[in-house]
Amino acid sequence: MSENLIRALEMLGQGMLGIFVVLGIIALLVVLMQKLDGKK
C-alpha cells in the first residue's frame, strides 16, 4: 500500500471517530435535557 493511501485511511478513521464523539455528546445533551424537562 502507498503511504498516501495509508494517510488517507488514517484521516478518514480520525474523522469518523470525531463524528461519533460529537454524536455521543449530542445524545447525552438530549437525554439530560429530557430529564431536566421531566422534573418540571
Backbone hydrogen bonds, N-H to C=O, Kabsch-Sander energy under -0.5 kcal/mol:
donor,donor_aa,acceptor,acceptor_aa,energy
6,I,2,S,-1.9
7,R,3,E,-2.7
8,A,4,N,-2.4
9,L,5,L,-2.4
10,E,6,I,-2.3
11,M,7,R,-2.5
12,L,8,A,-2.4
13,G,9,L,-2.5
14,Q,10,E,-2.5
15,G,11,M,-2.3
16,M,12,L,-2.5
17,L,13,G,-2.4
18,G,14,Q,-2.5
19,I,15,G,-2.2
20,F,16,M,-2.6
21,V,17,L,-2.4
22,V,18,G,-2.4
23,L,19,I,-2.7
24,G,20,F,-2.4
25,I,21,V,-2.4
26,I,22,V,-2.5
27,A,23,L,-2.5
28,L,24,G,-2.3
29,L,25,I,-2.4
30,V,26,I,-2.4
31,V,27,A,-2.3
32,L,28,L,-2.6
33,M,29,L,-2.6
34,Q,30,V,-2.3
35,K,31,V,-2.3
36,L,32,L,-2.6
37,D,33,M,-2.6
38,G,34,Q,-2.1
39,K,35,K,-1.2
40,K,36,L,-0.8
40,K,37,D,-0.5
